[in-house]
């Protein structure tokens, strides 16, 4: 989960049109340090719950991985330039422009921590329709994706 302070959003419309299922957040470091298993079609309800939970925390949080709601499978949801996006089994296939930054995470106590990220990443993932996509992201979206993929690998900043 990547936190951004000082920004709030209108509720995304998916939260209005369906029943909302907000899950409680996990803070157990042992559970969060576990590497998540690959996600399959049967895990799609988790993606929906993740989007709902992310929307419920939109005031502070811009991305979440499924292990934050207690499901250790490789699904992430995040704010991609104002639109929520879900990825199953995201993996970075190439990256460039390494830089140092600071991030905060709701699952960690204390203030922001230093970490290294890449400005531009190419990500292979599956959509909610289980279609494989290859897409390039940069800047803030790329940073969120890198943070959430780390969660899938049990890595905390
Ligand atoms: Zn986090």
Boltz pocket constraint, residues with backbone or C-beta under 6 A from the ligand:
constraints:
  - pocket:
      binder: B
      contacts: [[A, 1], [A, 2], [A, 63], [A, 104], [A, 105], [A, 106], [A, 107], [A, 147], [A, 151]]
      max_distance: 6.0
